[in-house]
Amino acid sequence: MASTSTLFTGLTGLNAHARKLDVIGNNIANVNTTAFKSSRMLFSSMFTQNLGLGTTPSEVLGGVNPKQIGNGVSIGAIQRNFNNGTLNPTGDLRDMAVDGSGFFVVEREGQAFYTRAGTFRQDPSDNLTTATGERLLGYAIDEDFNILTGQLVPINIPVGKRTIAEATENVSVVGNLNKDGDIPTQGSIIELLGTATAGFSELGGGFITATSLLTDIEDPNAAATALFTVGQSIQISGASVGEAEVPDAILNITATTTVQDFMDFIDAAMGIQAAAGANPDGNTPGVTVDPLTGIIEIVGNTGTINDLAIASGDIQLLDSAGAYVSSPFVADKSVSADGESIRTTFVVYDSLGTDVRVDVSMVLDSTPDEGPVWRYYLSAADDTDLDLAITTGLLQFDTDGQLDPDSSSISVTVDRDDTGAGTPLTFDLSFVSDSGQTTSLDTSSSLIGLATDGLPPGTLETFAAGEDGIILGRFSNGAIRTMGQVVLANFSNPAGLIDAGGNLFATGPNSGPAAIASAGELGNGTIVSGALELSNVDLGEEFTQMILTSTGYSASSRVIRTADELIQQLLVLGR
């Protein structure tokens, strides 16, 4: 007799195969979905009718197996395949893919989600977001571009907005200093006179001294008339040291300005370094006045590169409006500086990234038996005080022309007052670098600024993530700096995650909590920038399963039809 249970058994087959076809259809529909993970449905038999549970064997009879009739099929499980899809290069460094295990961590309205789809773009606030607006989470950076691990925050990459500048900390200058050059004998000597033959006198008689007021100096060309008055100024313009023209400098004349103030002004404006000590001819670098003649004498440092050039017209008197009045000084140069020397200029940067030019001059000092000795002179026109001179000192070389390590590096300080930058700018100047060192051999002198750190202002232009998830940004000034770090989440059972739609997953009861770590750590895969993970759907497998599922569905419908025919025949017998 036909059983109605057969109808329901066939119905379970129809339902189960229909659901499997839903899974297959979903897989095929998402064959081109970024980082889509395919699923498979597994069948399991339903409970059975027990006609007998069987018996155990006896001494005279064998055992009897159970008599059971199944009641159809049900959905045993729907398993998601988390195997990696193929990585497809896109050429857009904002795209990211995970090569291996792990999920990107994103958040929406405070709730965390997990995704393998790395189609990240920037929103108006410069946060990296998914195609549906979830913000990518990771580690931020501090002001010095160090990664702040621990707390997850939205990754923010302000392209075109973030600027940096860094003060110089280290400079290398290398070259060769000719040990057989001429040893200096003298520095420049220039006299400043009132006329071609005489110095300056005070009003009322007597020659000027260092303490004389400028307003008390008599005009050599107009007896009993003051040469200078309050409100005027003295400008030096066009003078030079060696081949380098010194910057214009101005001394304002007040009622208390003295001759000593004027001499200090000339000394600073010309960058004369008295700390070098007396020259070989016995004259001491600096500016003095002879109280017996009223003549102002300027003595420069040794070395042809330090030779002073001041013409009579280079020192000008200006009125209170800055207009030219006269050239009150007659400059007479009697001695030129000599001695082997060389100069080079390098650029450093203050904390705002402003260029600061620094000159370093090297002058042969002596050649004792221990090895050549050279004196360095550092000066900077961009130093914000009047004095060009920064520092001077000696470099000792051995008999092989190699620099004594104890004198291979010096600390340099440049004033940056009233510039808005950190002041003073301090950096180390080394005469040794990774690619060479300064020597003193029997070849022509040459000197170059080989390496300088620090950076001018630069704007963030682009960025990319490395395998470890660290995002490096490139600035327009050539700097490469860390901008953050993308992290990955892993689960003890990824198959337990709940599909939240939009390529997102949420934690489920059987997934376990998210374990957050950097890419490449704790079993996480690595990050590939400029690529996306493709769907892992295997169309060949899906089409095969679709055929099998269709066959199973047809067979289940045939069971229902057969059971129906038997019931109809039974009803015919009852008529």
CORSULWO-V210334 format. One record per residue. N is the residue number from 1. SS is DSSP state (H for helix, E for strand, L for the rest). D_LAST is the distance of its C-alpha to the last C-alpha in whole Angstrom. Layout:
n->[N	N]
ss->[SS	SS]
d_last->[D_LAST	D_LAST]
This chain:
n->[1	2	3	4	5	6	7	8	9	10	11	12	13	14	15	16	17	18	19	20	21	22	23	24	25	26	27	28	29	30	31	32	33	34	35	36	37	38	39	40	41	42	43	44	45	46	47	48	49	50	51	52	53	54	55	56	57	58	59	60	61	62	63	64	65	66	67	68	69	70	71	72	73	74	75	76	77	78	79	80	81	82	83	84	85	86	87	88	89	90	91	92	93	94	95	96	97	98	99	100	101	102	103	104	105	106	107	108	109	110	111	112	113	114	115	116	117	118	119	120	121	122	123	124	125	126	127	128	129	130	131	132	133	134	135	136	137	138	139	140	141	142	143	144	145	146	147	148	149	150	151	152	153	154	155	156	157	158	159	160	161	162	163	164	165	166	167	168	169	170	171	172	173	174	175	176	177	178	179	180	181	182	183	184	185	186	187	188	189	190	191	192	193	194	195	196	197	198	199	200	201	202	203	204	205	206	207	208	209	210	211	212	213	214	215	216	217	218	219	220	221	222	223	224	225	226	227	228	229	230	231	232	233	234	235	236	237	238	239	240	241	242	243	244	245	246	247	248	249	250	251	252	253	254	255	256	257	258	259	260	261	262	263	264	265	266	267	268	269	270	271	272	273	274	275	276	277	278	279	280	281	282	283	284	285	286	287	288	289	290	291	292	293	294	295	296	297	298	299	300	301	302	303	304	305	306	307	308	309	310	311	312	313	314	315	316	317	318	319	320	321	322	323	324	325	326	327	328	329	330	331	332	333	334	335	336	337	338	339	340	341	342	343	344	345	346	347	348	349	350	351	352	353	354	355	356	357	358	359	360	361	362	363	364	365	366	367	368	369	370	371	372	373	374	375	376	377	378	379	380	381	382	383	384	385	386	387	388	389	390	391	392	393	394	395	396	397	398	399	400	401	402	403	404	405	406	407	408	409	410	411	412	413	414	415	416	417	418	419	420	421	422	423	424	425	426	427	428	429	430	431	432	433	434	435	436	437	438	439	440	441	442	443	444	445	446	447	448	449	450	451	452	453	454	455	456	457	458	459	460	461	462	463	464	465	466	467	468	469	470	471	472	473	474	475	476	477	478	479	480	481	482	483	484	485	486	487	488	489	490	491	492	493	494	495	496	497	498	499	500	501	502	503	504	505	506	507	508	509	510	511	512	513	514	515	516	517	518	519	520	521	522	523	524	525	526	527	528	529	530	531	532	533	534	535	536	537	538	539	540	541	542	543	544	545	546	547	548	549	550	551	552	553	554	555	556	557	558	559	560	561	562	563	564	565	566	567	568	569	570	571	572	573	574	575]
ss->[L	L	L	H	H	H	H	H	H	H	H	H	H	H	H	H	H	H	H	H	H	H	H	H	H	H	H	H	H	L	L	L	L	L	L	L	L	L	E	E	E	E	E	E	E	L	L	E	E	E	E	E	L	L	E	L	L	L	L	L	L	L	L	E	L	L	E	E	E	E	L	L	E	E	E	E	E	E	E	E	L	L	L	L	L	L	E	E	E	L	L	L	L	L	E	E	E	E	E	L	L	L	E	E	E	E	E	E	L	L	E	E	E	E	E	L	L	E	E	L	E	E	L	L	L	L	E	E	E	L	L	L	L	L	E	E	E	E	E	E	E	L	L	L	L	L	E	E	E	E	E	E	E	E	L	E	L	L	L	L	L	L	E	E	E	E	L	L	L	E	E	E	E	E	E	E	L	L	L	L	L	L	L	L	L	L	E	E	E	E	E	E	E	L	L	L	L	L	L	L	E	E	L	L	L	L	E	L	L	L	L	L	E	H	H	H	E	E	E	L	L	E	E	E	E	E	L	L	L	L	L	L	E	E	E	E	L	L	L	E	E	L	L	E	E	L	L	L	E	E	E	E	L	L	L	L	L	E	H	H	H	H	H	H	H	H	H	H	H	L	L	L	L	H	H	H	L	E	L	L	L	L	L	E	L	E	E	E	E	E	L	L	L	L	E	E	E	E	E	E	E	E	L	H	H	H	L	E	E	L	L	H	H	H	E	E	E	E	L	L	L	L	L	E	E	E	L	L	L	E	E	E	E	E	E	L	L	L	L	L	E	E	E	E	E	E	E	E	E	L	L	L	L	L	E	E	E	E	E	E	E	E	E	E	E	E	E	E	L	L	E	E	E	E	E	E	E	E	E	L	L	L	L	L	L	L	L	L	E	E	E	E	E	E	E	E	E	L	L	L	L	E	E	L	H	H	H	L	E	E	E	E	E	E	L	L	L	L	L	L	L	L	L	L	E	E	E	E	E	E	L	E	E	L	L	E	E	L	E	L	L	L	L	L	L	E	E	E	E	E	E	E	L	L	E	E	E	E	E	E	E	E	E	E	E	L	L	L	L	E	E	E	E	E	E	L	L	L	L	E	E	E	E	E	E	E	E	E	E	E	L	L	L	H	H	H	L	E	E	E	E	L	L	E	E	E	L	L	L	L	L	L	L	L	E	E	E	E	L	L	L	L	L	L	L	E	E	E	E	L	E	E	E	L	L	L	L	L	H	H	H	H	H	H	H	H	H	H	H	H	H	H	H	H	H	H	H	H	H	H	H	H	H	H	H	H	H	H	H	H	H	H	H	L	L]
d_last->[16	17	19	20	24	24	23	26	28	28	29	32	33	32	34	37	38	38	40	42	42	44	47	47	47	50	52	52	53	56	57	60	61	64	64	60	58	55	52	49	46	45	42	41	38	36	36	34	32	34	32	35	39	40	43	47	48	50	52	50	47	46	45	41	40	38	34	34	31	32	31	32	35	38	41	44	47	48	52	55	57	61	62	65	64	67	70	71	75	75	79	79	80	78	75	74	72	72	72	70	69	69	69	71	71	71	70	69	70	71	68	68	66	66	66	67	67	71	71	74	76	78	78	81	82	82	79	77	74	70	69	67	70	70	73	74	76	79	82	85	89	92	95	96	93	92	88	87	85	83	81	79	80	79	80	83	84	87	87	90	91	92	96	98	102	104	107	109	109	111	113	114	117	119	121	124	128	131	133	136	136	139	140	140	144	143	141	142	144	144	147	146	150	151	153	153	156	156	153	152	154	154	155	158	159	158	155	152	150	147	147	148	146	145	146	150	150	153	152	154	154	155	158	157	153	150	148	145	144	141	138	138	136	137	135	134	133	133	134	133	132	133	130	128	129	129	127	129	130	132	134	135	138	139	142	141	140	143	144	142	139	140	140	137	135	137	136	132	132	133	131	134	133	136	134	135	139	142	142	144	147	147	146	143	140	140	142	145	148	152	154	157	156	153	151	147	146	142	142	139	137	138	136	136	132	134	137	137	138	139	141	143	141	138	139	139	140	137	138	136	133	133	135	138	141	143	143	145	145	147	145	147	146	148	146	143	140	140	138	135	132	128	126	122	120	116	114	112	110	110	107	106	106	109	112	115	117	119	122	124	127	128	132	134	136	138	137	139	138	135	133	133	133	131	131	128	128	125	125	122	123	119	121	121	124	127	128	127	128	125	126	129	129	130	128	129	129	130	132	129	128	125	124	125	121	123	124	121	119	120	119	119	119	119	119	116	117	116	114	111	110	111	114	116	114	115	114	115	117	117	119	116	113	110	111	115	118	121	124	128	129	131	129	129	128	124	122	118	116	113	110	110	107	106	104	104	102	98	95	92	90	87	86	83	82	83	81	81	80	84	84	88	89	92	94	96	99	98	97	94	93	90	87	85	82	79	77	73	71	69	66	65	62	62	58	58	59	57	57	58	58	61	62	62	61	62	62	59	58	58	61	64	67	69	72	74	77	79	78	78	78	76	74	74	74	76	76	77	78	78	74	70	68	65	61	60	57	56	54	54	52	50	49	48	46	44	43	42	40	38	37	36	34	32	31	30	28	26	25	23	22	21	19	17	16	15	13	11	10	9	7	6	6	4	0]
